[in-house]
Amino acid sequence: EETCEGAYIRLDVAADGKGNVYVAWAHFGDVVGCDSCPSPIAMIQVSHDGGRRFGAPTPLNPVPASYQIDLQVAVNGAGSVFVAYLQDKDTIVQRSDDFGGTWSAAVPANVDIKESWTDKVGLAVQGERVYVSFSIAQRYYVSVSADGGRSFTTVQLNSRSKDTGWTLTSGGVVDSKGNVYFSWVGIHKSGN
């Protein structure tokens, strides 16, 4: 039976090295049996056999919203899976401790920065430390959680935001020494 029809964009994938593969994306269109799902909606599909077979696509957060988009997925060394994405004005994080079987409630990573829409998402995890990057117009931010994504504090990284017309964040990583790296694109002239 078809679970959903429509366009799939902005896919991200993560694997834990033990056969579990997680594919997350923004789905545009209807999802069978989910009247509360926005379009686009954050979806995930999980394989427990190294990607040979996948379970049915599942909405991560089937709540009324304008949209859910720009997904990132990451797995920590203990096998906990994290997703981050944009939902309306917020950058959301969810967690699964049962290999994608169930997901935590959505937690806004930008809880202390609420003055405008967040844009683009980067995600990096190491142990219980979760790092989420996002931008608001010309400003770059990283929200940090030391409790596995249950709460966040945010810092602005660029002090000369007037020098950039627009910012777009992307992927992030944590190295073996605990250093965190994110990449951003700074567009020097904003406009149409």
Number of C-alpha atoms within 10 A of each C-alpha: 5 8 12 17 12 12 12 15 15 12 17 17 17 17 21 18 11 10 12 19 23 25 21 28 27 25 27 20 16 18 23 12 9 13 11 12 23 23 19 22 31 27 22 24 18 24 19 17 12 16 14 9 11 16 10 14 18 20 21 23 21 17 15 12 15 13 19 29 26 22 29 28 27 25 25 18 12 11 19 19 23 26 27 30 31 25 25 15 17 21 30 24 28 22 25 17 14 11 19 22 9 12 18 15 14 19 18 24 29 27 15 12 18 12 9 11 16 23 23 22 24 28 28 26 27 20 14 16 16 25 28 30 33 29 25 19 17 19 21 23 19 21 24 22 18 15 12 20 26 18 17 22 15 18 14 16 13 13 9 9 16 11 13 17 15 20 21 21 21 17 17 20 18 17 11 8 6 11 8 14 15 18 13 17 11 18 14 13 10 12 7 3
